[in-house]
Amino acid sequence: RLGRGGARDFQGLPLFAGLRWGSLRRARPPFAPSADGGAADTSNFDVLDDCLSQPVSGDGGTPLGYPRDTP
């Protein structure tokens, strides 16, 4: 399994070419999210407005408010 051998499993991958592994722990992250609202804070996540986040009707598949023939 990838990762079983620790960081060595990843160090040779082309995706990580040029990464300075020795200083990785001291590197500053490009983005540091805040969690000011505690454990339940979801302000760092986008709000999705699509059919996957809508309640489903009793027929088992049609989101409420959408016609049944919508692909």
CHARMM internal coordinates of N, CA and C (Angstrom, degrees):
IC EDIT
DIST 1 N 1 CA 1.4534
DIST 1 CA 1 C 1.5199
ANGL 1 N 1 CA 1 C 109.87
DIST 1 C 2 N 1.3062
ANGL 1 CA 1 C 2 N 115.00
DIHE 1 N 1 CA 1 C 2 N 141.58
DIST 2 N 2 CA 1.4532
ANGL 1 C 2 N 2 CA 120.81
DIHE 1 CA 1 C 2 N 2 CA 178.08
DIST 2 CA 2 C 1.5216
ANGL 2 N 2 CA 2 C 109.56
DIHE 1 C 2 N 2 CA 2 C -67.09
DIST 2 C 3 N 1.3119
ANGL 2 CA 2 C 3 N 116.35
DIHE 2 N 2 CA 2 C 3 N 127.73
DIST 3 N 3 CA 1.4555
ANGL 2 C 3 N 3 CA 121.42
DIHE 2 CA 2 C 3 N 3 CA -179.53
DIST 3 CA 3 C 1.5078
ANGL 3 N 3 CA 3 C 113.67
DIHE 2 C 3 N 3 CA 3 C 102.44
DIST 3 C 4 N 1.3070
ANGL 3 CA 3 C 4 N 116.61
DIHE 3 N 3 CA 3 C 4 N -14.99
DIST 4 N 4 CA 1.4596
ANGL 3 C 4 N 4 CA 119.90
DIHE 3 CA 3 C 4 N 4 CA -179.88
DIST 4 CA 4 C 1.5211
ANGL 4 N 4 CA 4 C 111.27
DIHE 3 C 4 N 4 CA 4 C -64.03
DIST 4 C 5 N 1.3093
ANGL 4 CA 4 C 5 N 116.95
DIHE 4 N 4 CA 4 C 5 N -31.93
DIST 5 N 5 CA 1.4603
ANGL 4 C 5 N 5 CA 122.01
DIHE 4 CA 4 C 5 N 5 CA 179.19
DIST 5 CA 5 C 1.5181
ANGL 5 N 5 CA 5 C 112.96
DIHE 4 C 5 N 5 CA 5 C -87.86
DIST 5 C 6 N 1.3258
ANGL 5 CA 5 C 6 N 117.07
DIHE 5 N 5 CA 5 C 6 N 11.32
DIST 6 N 6 CA 1.4591
ANGL 5 C 6 N 6 CA 121.25
DIHE 5 CA 5 C 6 N 6 CA 179.56
DIST 6 CA 6 C 1.5161
ANGL 6 N 6 CA 6 C 112.12
DIHE 5 C 6 N 6 CA 6 C 81.00
DIST 6 C 7 N 1.3256
ANGL 6 CA 6 C 7 N 115.70
DIHE 6 N 6 CA 6 C 7 N -153.52
DIST 7 N 7 CA 1.4689
ANGL 6 C 7 N 7 CA 121.38
DIHE 6 CA 6 C 7 N 7 CA -176.92
DIST 7 CA 7 C 1.5222
ANGL 7 N 7 CA 7 C 111.98
DIHE 6 C 7 N 7 CA 7 C -63.88
DIST 7 C 8 N 1.3076
ANGL 7 CA 7 C 8 N 117.83
DIHE 7 N 7 CA 7 C 8 N -25.98
DIST 8 N 8 CA 1.4769
ANGL 7 C 8 N 8 CA 120.76
DIHE 7 CA 7 C 8 N 8 CA -179.83
DIST 8 CA 8 C 1.5209
ANGL 8 N 8 CA 8 C 111.84
DIHE 7 C 8 N 8 CA 8 C -57.72
DIST 8 C 9 N 1.3312
ANGL 8 CA 8 C 9 N 117.15
DIHE 8 N 8 CA 8 C 9 N -31.61
DIST 9 N 9 CA 1.4594
ANGL 8 C 9 N 9 CA 120.04
DIHE 8 CA 8 C 9 N 9 CA 179.16
DIST 9 CA 9 C 1.5295
ANGL 9 N 9 CA 9 C 111.91
DIHE 8 C 9 N 9 CA 9 C -64.48
DIST 9 C 10 N 1.2951
ANGL 9 CA 9 C 10 N 117.59
DIHE 9 N 9 CA 9 C 10 N -25.59
DIST 10 N 10 CA 1.4656
ANGL 9 C 10 N 10 CA 122.02
DIHE 9 CA 9 C 10 N 10 CA -176.44
DIST 10 CA 10 C 1.5234
ANGL 10 N 10 CA 10 C 113.40
DIHE 9 C 10 N 10 CA 10 C -101.59
DIST 10 C 11 N 1.3070
ANGL 10 CA 10 C 11 N 117.79
DIHE 10 N 10 CA 10 C 11 N -25.50
DIST 11 N 11 CA 1.4580
ANGL 10 C 11 N 11 CA 121.66
DIHE 10 CA 10 C 11 N 11 CA -173.55
DIST 11 CA 11 C 1.5171
ANGL 11 N 11 CA 11 C 113.41
DIHE 10 C 11 N 11 CA 11 C -60.81
DIST 11 C 12 N 1.2996
ANGL 11 CA 11 C 12 N 118.37
DIHE 11 N 11 CA 11 C 12 N -28.70
DIST 12 N 12 CA 1.4663
ANGL 11 C 12 N 12 CA 121.24
DIHE 11 CA 11 C 12 N 12 CA -179.06
DIST 12 CA 12 C 1.5124
ANGL 12 N 12 CA 12 C 114.59
DIHE 11 C 12 N 12 CA 12 C -89.71
DIST 12 C 13 N 1.3081
ANGL 12 CA 12 C 13 N 118.26
DIHE 12 N 12 CA 12 C 13 N -4.84
DIST 13 N 13 CA 1.4634
ANGL 12 C 13 N 13 CA 120.55
DIHE 12 CA 12 C 13 N 13 CA -178.10
DIST 13 CA 13 C 1.5311
ANGL 13 N 13 CA 13 C 111.00
DIHE 12 C 13 N 13 CA 13 C -73.62
DIST 13 C 14 N 1.3433
ANGL 13 CA 13 C 14 N 117.72
DIHE 13 N 13 CA 13 C 14 N 141.15
DIST 14 N 14 CA 1.4693
ANGL 13 C 14 N 14 CA 121.06
DIHE 13 CA 13 C 14 N 14 CA -179.73
DIST 14 CA 14 C 1.5321
ANGL 14 N 14 CA 14 C 113.14
DIHE 13 C 14 N 14 CA 14 C -58.17
DIST 14 C 15 N 1.3204
ANGL 14 CA 14 C 15 N 117.66
DIHE 14 N 14 CA 14 C 15 N -30.56
DIST 15 N 15 CA 1.4555
ANGL 14 C 15 N 15 CA 121.47
DIHE 14 CA 14 C 15 N 15 CA 179.72
DIST 15 CA 15 C 1.5271
ANGL 15 N 15 CA 15 C 111.82
DIHE 14 C 15 N 15 CA 15 C -58.88
DIST 15 C 16 N 1.3279
ANGL 15 CA 15 C 16 N 117.08
DIHE 15 N 15 CA 15 C 16 N -32.42
DIST 16 N 16 CA 1.4565
ANGL 15 C 16 N 16 CA 121.67
DIHE 15 CA 15 C 16 N 16 CA -176.64
DIST 16 CA 16 C 1.5249
ANGL 16 N 16 CA 16 C 113.43
DIHE 15 C 16 N 16 CA 16 C -103.59
DIST 16 C 17 N 1.3247
ANGL 16 CA 16 C 17 N 117.28
DIHE 16 N 16 CA 16 C 17 N 14.99
DIST 17 N 17 CA 1.4679
ANGL 16 C 17 N 17 CA 120.91
DIHE 16 CA 16 C 17 N 17 CA 178.02
DIST 17 CA 17 C 1.5194
ANGL 17 N 17 CA 17 C 109.69
DIHE 16 C 17 N 17 CA 17 C -60.97
DIST 17 C 18 N 1.2888
ANGL 17 CA 17 C 18 N 117.75
DIHE 17 N 17 CA 17 C 18 N 131.94
DIST 18 N 18 CA 1.4517
ANGL 17 C 18 N 18 CA 122.49
DIHE 17 CA 17 C 18 N 18 CA 178.64
DIST 18 CA 18 C 1.5203
ANGL 18 N 18 CA 18 C 114.22
DIHE 17 C 18 N 18 CA 18 C 90.07
DIST 18 C 19 N 1.3302
ANGL 18 CA 18 C 19 N 117.43
DIHE 18 N 18 CA 18 C 19 N -5.94
DIST 19 N 19 CA 1.4620
ANGL 18 C 19 N 19 CA 120.58
DIHE 18 CA 18 C 19 N 19 CA 179.09
DIST 19 CA 19 C 1.5297
ANGL 19 N 19 CA 19 C 109.62
DIHE 18 C 19 N 19 CA 19 C -74.77
DIST 19 C 20 N 1.3032
ANGL 19 CA 19 C 20 N 116.73
DIHE 19 N 19 CA 19 C 20 N 132.08
DIST 20 N 20 CA 1.4669
ANGL 19 C 20 N 20 CA 121.29
DIHE 19 CA 19 C 20 N 20 CA 179.77
DIST 20 CA 20 C 1.5317
ANGL 20 N 20 CA 20 C 108.03
DIHE 19 C 20 N 20 CA 20 C -88.18
DIST 20 C 21 N 1.3015
ANGL 20 CA 20 C 21 N 115.70
DIHE 20 N 20 CA 20 C 21 N 91.62
DIST 21 N 21 CA 1.4519
ANGL 20 C 21 N 21 CA 122.51
DIHE 20 CA 20 C 21 N 21 CA -174.26
DIST 21 CA 21 C 1.5251
ANGL 21 N 21 CA 21 C 112.43
DIHE 20 C 21 N 21 CA 21 C -62.63
DIST 21 C 22 N 1.3032
ANGL 21 CA 21 C 22 N 118.01
DIHE 21 N 21 CA 21 C 22 N -33.75
DIST 22 N 22 CA 1.4560
ANGL 21 C 22 N 22 CA 121.80
DIHE 21 CA 21 C 22 N 22 CA -178.14
DIST 22 CA 22 C 1.5189
ANGL 22 N 22 CA 22 C 113.47
DIHE 21 C 22 N 22 CA 22 C -65.29
DIST 22 C 23 N 1.3094
ANGL 22 CA 22 C 23 N 117.40
DIHE 22 N 22 CA 22 C 23 N -29.10
DIST 23 N 23 CA 1.4614
ANGL 22 C 23 N 23 CA 120.78
DIHE 22 CA 22 C 23 N 23 CA -177.94
DIST 23 CA 23 C 1.5291
ANGL 23 N 23 CA 23 C 112.52
DIHE 22 C 23 N 23 CA 23 C -108.00
DIST 23 C 24 N 1.3120
ANGL 23 CA 23 C 24 N 117.61
DIHE 23 N 23 CA 23 C 24 N 11.42
DIST 24 N 24 CA 1.4609
ANGL 23 C 24 N 24 CA 121.54
DIHE 23 CA 23 C 24 N 24 CA -175.61
DIST 24 CA 24 C 1.5349
ANGL 24 N 24 CA 24 C 112.47
DIHE 23 C 24 N 24 CA 24 C -61.98
DIST 24 C 25 N 1.3186
ANGL 24 CA 24 C 25 N 117.88
DIHE 24 N 24 CA 24 C 25 N -40.59
DIST 25 N 25 CA 1.4643
ANGL 24 C 25 N 25 CA 120.60
DIHE 24 CA 24 C 25 N 25 CA -179.20
DIST 25 CA 25 C 1.5316
ANGL 25 N 25 CA 25 C 112.52
DIHE 24 C 25 N 25 CA 25 C -66.61
DIST 25 C 26 N 1.3018
ANGL 25 CA 25 C 26 N 117.71
DIHE 25 N 25 CA 25 C 26 N -26.74
DIST 26 N 26 CA 1.4613
ANGL 25 C 26 N 26 CA 121.29
DIHE 25 CA 25 C 26 N 26 CA -179.55
DIST 26 CA 26 C 1.5265
ANGL 26 N 26 CA 26 C 112.75
DIHE 25 C 26 N 26 CA 26 C -93.01
DIST 26 C 27 N 1.3250
ANGL 26 CA 26 C 27 N 117.31
DIHE 26 N 26 CA 26 C 27 N -6.90
DIST 27 N 27 CA 1.4698
ANGL 26 C 27 N 27 CA 121.83
DIHE 26 CA 26 C 27 N 27 CA -177.45
DIST 27 CA 27 C 1.5272
ANGL 27 N 27 CA 27 C 110.86
DIHE 26 C 27 N 27 CA 27 C -69.04
DIST 27 C 28 N 1.2924
ANGL 27 CA 27 C 28 N 115.65
DIHE 27 N 27 CA 27 C 28 N 143.30
DIST 28 N 28 CA 1.4647
ANGL 27 C 28 N 28 CA 121.91
DIHE 27 CA 27 C 28 N 28 CA 178.04
DIST 28 CA 28 C 1.5336
ANGL 28 N 28 CA 28 C 108.23
DIHE 27 C 28 N 28 CA 28 C -83.14
DIST 28 C 29 N 1.3260
ANGL 28 CA 28 C 29 N 118.37
DIHE 28 N 28 CA 28 C 29 N 130.48
DIST 29 N 29 CA 1.4686
ANGL 28 C 29 N 29 CA 120.00
DIHE 28 CA 28 C 29 N 29 CA -179.68
DIST 29 CA 29 C 1.5238
ANGL 29 N 29 CA 29 C 111.11
DIHE 28 C 29 N 29 CA 29 C -69.05
DIST 29 C 30 N 1.3404
ANGL 29 CA 29 C 30 N 118.26
DIHE 29 N 29 CA 29 C 30 N 148.73
DIST 30 N 30 CA 1.4570
ANGL 29 C 30 N 30 CA 120.68
DIHE 29 CA 29 C 30 N 30 CA 179.72
DIST 30 CA 30 C 1.5318
ANGL 30 N 30 CA 30 C 112.32
DIHE 29 C 30 N 30 CA 30 C -69.60
DIST 30 C 31 N 1.3332
ANGL 30 CA 30 C 31 N 117.18
DIHE 30 N 30 CA 30 C 31 N -21.70
DIST 31 N 31 CA 1.4618
ANGL 30 C 31 N 31 CA 121.77
DIHE 30 CA 30 C 31 N 31 CA 179.19
DIST 31 CA 31 C 1.5170
ANGL 31 N 31 CA 31 C 108.23
DIHE 30 C 31 N 31 CA 31 C -146.39
DIST 31 C 32 N 1.3055
ANGL 31 CA 31 C 32 N 116.49
DIHE 31 N 31 CA 31 C 32 N 128.19
DIST 32 N 32 CA 1.4655
ANGL 31 C 32 N 32 CA 121.77
DIHE 31 CA 31 C 32 N 32 CA 177.83
DIST 32 CA 32 C 1.5314
ANGL 32 N 32 CA 32 C 108.02
DIHE 31 C 32 N 32 CA 32 C -120.65
DIST 32 C 33 N 1.3291
ANGL 32 CA 32 C 33 N 117.06
DIHE 32 N 32 CA 32 C 33 N 100.73
DIST 33 N 33 CA 1.4631
ANGL 32 C 33 N 33 CA 119.61
DIHE 32 CA 32 C 33 N 33 CA -178.09
DIST 33 CA 33 C 1.5226
ANGL 33 N 33 CA 33 C 111.66
DIHE 32 C 33 N 33 CA 33 C -67.08
DIST 33 C 34 N 1.3126
ANGL 33 CA 33 C 34 N 115.50
DIHE 33 N 33 CA 33 C 34 N 150.09
DIST 34 N 34 CA 1.4630
ANGL 33 C 34 N 34 CA 119.62
DIHE 33 CA 33 C 34 N 34 CA 176.47
DIST 34 CA 34 C 1.5225
ANGL 34 N 34 CA 34 C 108.79
DIHE 33 C 34 N 34 CA 34 C -100.68
DIST 34 C 35 N 1.2968
ANGL 34 CA 34 C 35 N 115.99
DIHE 34 N 34 CA 34 C 35 N 151.11
DIST 35 N 35 CA 1.4629
ANGL 34 C 35 N 35 CA 121.89
DIHE 34 CA 34 C 35 N 35 CA 177.29
DIST 35 CA 35 C 1.5188
ANGL 35 N 35 CA 35 C 107.83
DIHE 34 C 35 N 35 CA 35 C -129.18
DIST 35 C 36 N 1.3207
ANGL 35 CA 35 C 36 N 115.26
DIHE 35 N 35 CA 35 C 36 N 56.32
DIST 36 N 36 CA 1.4594
ANGL 35 C 36 N 36 CA 120.57
DIHE 35 CA 35 C 36 N 36 CA -176.56
DIST 36 CA 36 C 1.5254
ANGL 36 N 36 CA 36 C 112.72
DIHE 35 C 36 N 36 CA 36 C -64.52
DIST 36 C 37 N 1.3227
ANGL 36 CA 36 C 37 N 116.81
DIHE 36 N 36 CA 36 C 37 N -24.49
DIST 37 N 37 CA 1.4608
ANGL 36 C 37 N 37 CA 120.21
DIHE 36 CA 36 C 37 N 37 CA -177.37
DIST 37 CA 37 C 1.5121
ANGL 37 N 37 CA 37 C 113.87
DIHE 36 C 37 N 37 CA 37 C -89.02
DIST 37 C 38 N 1.3145
ANGL 37 CA 37 C 38 N 118.60
DIHE 37 N 37 CA 37 C 38 N 6.68
DIST 38 N 38 CA 1.4527
ANGL 37 C 38 N 38 CA 121.12
DIHE 37 CA 37 C 38 N 38 CA 179.78
DIST 38 CA 38 C 1.5166
ANGL 38 N 38 CA 38 C 112.57
DIHE 37 C 38 N 38 CA 38 C 88.88
DIST 38 C 39 N 1.3259
ANGL 38 CA 38 C 39 N 115.27
DIHE 38 N 38 CA 38 C 39 N -162.37
DIST 39 N 39 CA 1.4656
ANGL 38 C 39 N 39 CA 121.53
DIHE 38 CA 38 C 39 N 39 CA -174.98
DIST 39 CA 39 C 1.5252
ANGL 39 N 39 CA 39 C 113.24
DIHE 38 C 39 N 39 CA 39 C -64.86
DIST 39 C 40 N 1.3165
ANGL 39 CA 39 C 40 N 118.17
DIHE 39 N 39 CA 39 C 40 N -26.51
DIST 40 N 40 CA 1.4599
ANGL 39 C 40 N 40 CA 121.38
DIHE 39 CA 39 C 40 N 40 CA -178.21
DIST 40 CA 40 C 1.5315
ANGL 40 N 40 CA 40 C 112.91
DIHE 39 C 40 N 40 CA 40 C -92.47
DIST 40 C 41 N 1.3214
ANGL 40 CA 40 C 41 N 118.41
DIHE 40 N 40 CA 40 C 41 N 6.11
DIST 41 N 41 CA 1.4630
ANGL 40 C 41 N 41 CA 122.79
DIHE 40 CA 40 C 41 N 41 CA -178.09
DIST 41 CA 41 C 1.5251
ANGL 41 N 41 CA 41 C 110.16
DIHE 40 C 41 N 41 CA 41 C -70.92
DIST 41 C 42 N 1.3228
ANGL 41 CA 41 C 42 N 117.61
DIHE 41 N 41 CA 41 C 42 N 119.18
DIST 42 N 42 CA 1.4648
ANGL 41 C 42 N 42 CA 122.77
DIHE 41 CA 41 C 42 N 42 CA 178.30
DIST 42 CA 42 C 1.5212
ANGL 42 N 42 CA 42 C 111.76
DIHE 41 C 42 N 42 CA 42 C -115.88
DIST 42 C 43 N 1.3238
ANGL 42 CA 42 C 43 N 117.29
DIHE 42 N 42 CA 42 C 43 N 19.66
DIST 43 N 43 CA 1.4621
ANGL 42 C 43 N 43 CA 120.75
DIHE 42 CA 42 C 43 N 43 CA -175.20
DIST 43 CA 43 C 1.5284
ANGL 43 N 43 CA 43 C 113.63
DIHE 42 C 43 N 43 CA 43 C -67.25
DIST 43 C 44 N 1.3260
ANGL 43 CA 43 C 44 N 118.82
DIHE 43 N 43 CA 43 C 44 N -15.49
DIST 44 N 44 CA 1.4621
ANGL 43 C 44 N 44 CA 121.68
DIHE 43 CA 43 C 44 N 44 CA 178.57
DIST 44 CA 44 C 1.5220
ANGL 44 N 44 CA 44 C 112.92
DIHE 43 C 44 N 44 CA 44 C -87.15
DIST 44 C 45 N 1.3326
ANGL 44 CA 44 C 45 N 117.57
DIHE 44 N 44 CA 44 C 45 N 0.20
DIST 45 N 45 CA 1.4549
ANGL 44 C 45 N 45 CA 121.93
DIHE 44 CA 44 C 45 N 45 CA -179.64
DIST 45 CA 45 C 1.5157
ANGL 45 N 45 CA 45 C 109.75
DIHE 44 C 45 N 45 CA 45 C -106.55
DIST 45 C 46 N 1.3357
ANGL 45 CA 45 C 46 N 115.86
DIHE 45 N 45 CA 45 C 46 N 142.74
DIST 46 N 46 CA 1.4530
ANGL 45 C 46 N 46 CA 121.12
DIHE 45 CA 45 C 46 N 46 CA 177.63
DIST 46 CA 46 C 1.5232
ANGL 46 N 46 CA 46 C 109.68
DIHE 45 C 46 N 46 CA 46 C -69.73
DIST 46 C 47 N 1.3163
ANGL 46 CA 46 C 47 N 116.11
DIHE 46 N 46 CA 46 C 47 N 147.33
DIST 47 N 47 CA 1.4557
ANGL 46 C 47 N 47 CA 121.89
DIHE 46 CA 46 C 47 N 47 CA 174.43
DIST 47 CA 47 C 1.5189
ANGL 47 N 47 CA 47 C 106.82
DIHE 46 C 47 N 47 CA 47 C -89.69
DIST 47 C 48 N 1.3199
ANGL 47 CA 47 C 48 N 116.51
DIHE 47 N 47 CA 47 C 48 N 121.07
DIST 48 N 48 CA 1.4583
ANGL 47 C 48 N 48 CA 121.01
DIHE 47 CA 47 C 48 N 48 CA -179.32
DIST 48 CA 48 C 1.5189
ANGL 48 N 48 CA 48 C 109.91
DIHE 47 C 48 N 48 CA 48 C -90.79
DIST 48 C 49 N 1.3060
ANGL 48 CA 48 C 49 N 115.91
DIHE 48 N 48 CA 48 C 49 N 134.89
DIST 49 N 49 CA 1.4538
ANGL 48 C 49 N 49 CA 121.25
DIHE 48 CA 48 C 49 N 49 CA 176.45
DIST 49 CA 49 C 1.5179
ANGL 49 N 49 CA 49 C 107.45
DIHE 48 C 49 N 49 CA 49 C -123.59
DIST 49 C 50 N 1.3138
ANGL 49 CA 49 C 50 N 115.44
DIHE 49 N 49 CA 49 C 50 N 75.69
DIST 50 N 50 CA 1.4601
ANGL 49 C 50 N 50 CA 119.93
DIHE 49 CA 49 C 50 N 50 CA 179.74
DIST 50 CA 50 C 1.5205
ANGL 50 N 50 CA 50 C 109.40
DIHE 49 C 50 N 50 CA 50 C -140.44
DIST 50 C 51 N 1.3039
ANGL 50 CA 50 C 51 N 116.92
DIHE 50 N 50 CA 50 C 51 N 177.91
DIST 51 N 51 CA 1.4616
ANGL 50 C 51 N 51 CA 121.00
DIHE 50 CA 50 C 51 N 51 CA -175.55
DIST 51 CA 51 C 1.5299
ANGL 51 N 51 CA 51 C 112.03
DIHE 50 C 51 N 51 CA 51 C -67.92
DIST 51 C 52 N 1.3264
ANGL 51 CA 51 C 52 N 118.84
DIHE 51 N 51 CA 51 C 52 N -20.26
DIST 52 N 52 CA 1.4563
ANGL 51 C 52 N 52 CA 120.24
DIHE 51 CA 51 C 52 N 52 CA -179.95
DIST 52 CA 52 C 1.5202
ANGL 52 N 52 CA 52 C 111.84
DIHE 51 C 52 N 52 CA 52 C -73.59
DIST 52 C 53 N 1.3159
ANGL 52 CA 52 C 53 N 117.75
DIHE 52 N 52 CA 52 C 53 N -20.32
DIST 53 N 53 CA 1.4562
ANGL 52 C 53 N 53 CA 120.12
DIHE 52 CA 52 C 53 N 53 CA -179.66
DIST 53 CA 53 C 1.5261
ANGL 53 N 53 CA 53 C 112.08
DIHE 52 C 53 N 53 CA 53 C -101.41
DIST 53 C 54 N 1.3425
ANGL 53 CA 53 C 54 N 117.47
DIHE 53 N 53 CA 53 C 54 N 6.52
DIST 54 N 54 CA 1.4565
ANGL 53 C 54 N 54 CA 122.11
DIHE 53 CA 53 C 54 N 54 CA -179.82
DIST 54 CA 54 C 1.5275
ANGL 54 N 54 CA 54 C 110.24
DIHE 53 C 54 N 54 CA 54 C -93.03
DIST 54 C 55 N 1.3272
ANGL 54 CA 54 C 55 N 117.77
DIHE 54 N 54 CA 54 C 55 N 150.47
DIST 55 N 55 CA 1.4708
ANGL 54 C 55 N 55 CA 120.19
DIHE 54 CA 54 C 55 N 55 CA 175.43
DIST 55 CA 55 C 1.5177
ANGL 55 N 55 CA 55 C 110.16
DIHE 54 C 55 N 55 CA 55 C -62.23
DIST 55 C 56 N 1.3114
ANGL 55 CA 55 C 56 N 116.18
DIHE 55 N 55 CA 55 C 56 N 149.69
DIST 56 N 56 CA 1.4581
ANGL 55 C 56 N 56 CA 121.98
DIHE 55 CA 55 C 56 N 56 CA -177.97
DIST 56 CA 56 C 1.5225
ANGL 56 N 56 CA 56 C 109.08
DIHE 55 C 56 N 56 CA 56 C -99.52
DIST 56 C 57 N 1.3412
ANGL 56 CA 56 C 57 N 115.97
DIHE 56 N 56 CA 56 C 57 N 142.65
DIST 57 N 57 CA 1.4568
ANGL 56 C 57 N 57 CA 120.86
DIHE 56 CA 56 C 57 N 57 CA -179.85
DIST 57 CA 57 C 1.5252
ANGL 57 N 57 CA 57 C 110.80
DIHE 56 C 57 N 57 CA 57 C -74.72
DIST 57 C 58 N 1.3016
ANGL 57 CA 57 C 58 N 116.23
DIHE 57 N 57 CA 57 C 58 N 175.99
DIST 58 N 58 CA 1.4610
ANGL 57 C 58 N 58 CA 121.92
DIHE 57 CA 57 C 58 N 58 CA -178.01
DIST 58 CA 58 C 1.5119
ANGL 58 N 58 CA 58 C 114.50
DIHE 57 C 58 N 58 CA 58 C -66.92
DIST 58 C 59 N 1.3603
ANGL 58 CA 58 C 59 N 118.88
DIHE 58 N 58 CA 58 C 59 N -15.06
DIST 59 N 59 CA 1.4653
ANGL 58 C 59 N 59 CA 118.83
DIHE 58 CA 58 C 59 N 59 CA -179.53
DIST 59 CA 59 C 1.5190
ANGL 59 N 59 CA 59 C 111.87
DIHE 58 C 59 N 59 CA 59 C -79.18
DIST 59 C 60 N 1.3167
ANGL 59 CA 59 C 60 N 117.63
DIHE 59 N 59 CA 59 C 60 N -0.55
DIST 60 N 60 CA 1.4511
ANGL 59 C 60 N 60 CA 121.40
DIHE 59 CA 59 C 60 N 60 CA 173.48
DIST 60 CA 60 C 1.5077
ANGL 60 N 60 CA 60 C 115.75
DIHE 59 C 60 N 60 CA 60 C 89.90
DIST 60 C 61 N 1.3125
ANGL 60 CA 60 C 61 N 119.84
DIHE 60 N 60 CA 60 C 61 N 0.03
DIST 61 N 61 CA 1.4399
ANGL 60 C 61 N 61 CA 117.68
DIHE 60 CA 60 C 61 N 61 CA -178.06
DIST 61 CA 61 C 1.5067
ANGL 61 N 61 CA 61 C 117.02
DIHE 60 C 61 N 61 CA 61 C -156.59
DIST 61 C 62 N 1.3267
ANGL 61 CA 61 C 62 N 118.29
DIHE 61 N 61 CA 61 C 62 N -17.74
DIST 62 N 62 CA 1.4557
ANGL 61 C 62 N 62 CA 120.38
DIHE 61 CA 61 C 62 N 62 CA -177.54
DIST 62 CA 62 C 1.5230
ANGL 62 N 62 CA 62 C 109.92
DIHE 61 C 62 N 62 CA 62 C -90.84
DIST 62 C 63 N 1.3475
ANGL 62 CA 62 C 63 N 118.51
DIHE 62 N 62 CA 62 C 63 N 117.71
DIST 63 N 63 CA 1.4547
ANGL 62 C 63 N 63 CA 119.58
DIHE 62 CA 62 C 63 N 63 CA 176.17
DIST 63 CA 63 C 1.5259
ANGL 63 N 63 CA 63 C 110.33
DIHE 62 C 63 N 63 CA 63 C -61.18
DIST 63 C 64 N 1.3135
ANGL 63 CA 63 C 64 N 116.29
DIHE 63 N 63 CA 63 C 64 N 140.54
DIST 64 N 64 CA 1.4588
ANGL 63 C 64 N 64 CA 120.33
DIHE 63 CA 63 C 64 N 64 CA 179.67
DIST 64 CA 64 C 1.5230
ANGL 64 N 64 CA 64 C 110.40
DIHE 63 C 64 N 64 CA 64 C -60.70
DIST 64 C 65 N 1.3246
ANGL 64 CA 64 C 65 N 116.87
DIHE 64 N 64 CA 64 C 65 N 137.18
DIST 65 N 65 CA 1.4554
ANGL 64 C 65 N 65 CA 121.63
DIHE 64 CA 64 C 65 N 65 CA -179.98
DIST 65 CA 65 C 1.5131
ANGL 65 N 65 CA 65 C 113.65
DIHE 64 C 65 N 65 CA 65 C 90.86
DIST 65 C 66 N 1.3336
ANGL 65 CA 65 C 66 N 118.54
DIHE 65 N 65 CA 65 C 66 N -1.90
DIST 66 N 66 CA 1.4667
ANGL 65 C 66 N 66 CA 121.75
DIHE 65 CA 65 C 66 N 66 CA 179.81
DIST 66 CA 66 C 1.5219
ANGL 66 N 66 CA 66 C 108.22
DIHE 65 C 66 N 66 CA 66 C -113.90
DIST 66 C 67 N 1.3435
ANGL 66 CA 66 C 67 N 117.37
DIHE 66 N 66 CA 66 C 67 N 141.71
DIST 67 N 67 CA 1.4652
ANGL 66 C 67 N 67 CA 119.27
DIHE 66 CA 66 C 67 N 67 CA 176.54
DIST 67 CA 67 C 1.5315
ANGL 67 N 67 CA 67 C 110.66
DIHE 66 C 67 N 67 CA 67 C -65.32
DIST 67 C 68 N 1.3162
ANGL 67 CA 67 C 68 N 117.00
DIHE 67 N 67 CA 67 C 68 N 150.24
DIST 68 N 68 CA 1.4795
ANGL 67 C 68 N 68 CA 121.09
DIHE 67 CA 67 C 68 N 68 CA -177.27
DIST 68 CA 68 C 1.5296
ANGL 68 N 68 CA 68 C 112.96
DIHE 67 C 68 N 68 CA 68 C -65.53
DIST 68 C 69 N 1.3203
ANGL 68 CA 68 C 69 N 118.28
DIHE 68 N 68 CA 68 C 69 N -26.40
DIST 69 N 69 CA 1.4631
ANGL 68 C 69 N 69 CA 120.40
DIHE 68 CA 68 C 69 N 69 CA -176.28
DIST 69 CA 69 C 1.5381
ANGL 69 N 69 CA 69 C 112.43
DIHE 68 C 69 N 69 CA 69 C -87.26
DIST 69 C 70 N 1.3301
ANGL 69 CA 69 C 70 N 118.57
DIHE 69 N 69 CA 69 C 70 N 6.14
DIST 70 N 70 CA 1.4728
ANGL 69 C 70 N 70 CA 120.86
DIHE 69 CA 69 C 70 N 70 CA 178.34
DIST 70 CA 70 C 1.5171
ANGL 70 N 70 CA 70 C 108.53
DIHE 69 C 70 N 70 CA 70 C -71.76
DIST 70 C 71 N 1.3477
ANGL 70 CA 70 C 71 N 118.31
DIHE 70 N 70 CA 70 C 71 N 127.30
DIST 71 N 71 CA 1.4689
ANGL 70 C 71 N 71 CA 119.89
DIHE 70 CA 70 C 71 N 71 CA -178.42
DIST 71 CA 71 C 1.5176
ANGL 71 N 71 CA 71 C 112.17
DIHE 70 C 71 N 71 CA 71 C -67.47
END
COOR INIT
IC SEED 1 N 1 CA 1 C
IC BUILD
